[in-house]
Amino acid sequence: MVFPHAVEAVLFDMDGTLLDTERLYVDAWIAAGRAVGHEITEAFCHRMIGKPMQDCETMMIERFGADFPLDACIEACGAYVARASRSGVPLKEGARELVDYLTAMNIPLAIATSSRRPTAEHHLSRCGLLSHFSALVTRDDVQRGKPHPESYLRAARALGKEPRRCLALEDSPTGLRSAAASGAMTIMAPDVLQPSAEERALCLAVVASLRDVLDMLRAHADTQRPLGAIAR
């Protein structure tokens, strides 16, 4: 595969792309629903994947009514995640190898996530990756969450790069639309949700894992030039 522009920076989504946490959050919401006397189905959880928390809160109120104990449900969900991640946060296949490779090649990295900053910093710190990222854009830093491109535009700006020269990595259709709308070169490694034909058309590629992304970058890297010279 030929990249249309030099890869001057890489922008990572976090949950489901870098960290293997989407299944954890689905289980957490289902358990939290039971704790407050409501059934939150797996299908409903799938609709929330990739969306900022404000949007998820609105979805729950619309689904369960104005008297839904939202705060108690969110607290129960957070407690479930905290217990489950106490021993560490699992990484997606190829994540550490890809981050290490890009760091060694002096390619700046940023996170563009719908998670809150304390959550993102905690998870990335626990898995030993936080120090690799020069910029961290969370839902606390944007006015409009995914699928709006603000997260990716801010991440590219924080690294001093044009979005079109950034490679964005996503796992969800919502995140994919956000990254593609920013103008970034986008690769999707689906986690829970598969892309539609329309969404596939927004990607440079749809891959099985980040290990495939690493293989792509290695295959196109000229050993005599930095990675940023790819496709020039």
C-alpha positions, 0 to 999 in steps of 0.5 A: 500500500502506498501512502498518499502523503509522507507520514509525519505523525501518528494519531491514535484513538485509545479505547479499542484501538490502542487499549483492549478496553471496549469489551470491558466497557460493554460489560461494565455498562451491562453490570451497572444497568443491573445495579440500578435496576435497568437492562442495558443491552449489548446492542445499546452499548455498541451504539455508544462505542466511540461517542463522548460521554455527554452523548452516551448520557443523552442516549441513556436518558432518551432510552430509559426516561428522565427518572433514570438514575444516571449518576448512580449508573455512571458511578457503578460503571466506573467502579466496575472498570476500576476493579477490572483494570486494577492489575493493568490495562491490556493492549491491543495486538501489535500496539506496543510494538507499533508505538516503540517502532514509531518512537524509535523513528522519531515520529511524533505521536498523539492520542485523540480519545473520547475518554476523560483526561484522568481516565486516559492518563491513568490507563496509558500510565498503567500500561507504560505508554503515556510517555511516548505521546507528545499530545493527549486530546481528550473529551475534556479538551474539545467542544464537539466530540467524535464523529466531529473532527475536532479531536483529530484536528486538535491532535494534529495541531498540537504536534504542529502537523497538517492533518493530511500528513498524519496517519490516524488509527481508529477502531470504531465507525464513529471514530473513523468518521471523525478521523477521516473528516479531519483530513488525516490518512485513516486506517481502521482496525475494527474491534467490536463493530465492523465498518459499512461499505461507506465507512470502508471507503473513508479508509486507506485500509481496514486491517486485522490489528495494529501489527498489520499497520506496523508491517505496512510502515516497515514495508514502505520505509526506506532504510536510507531515509526517515519514516517521514519520507514515506510516499514522497 
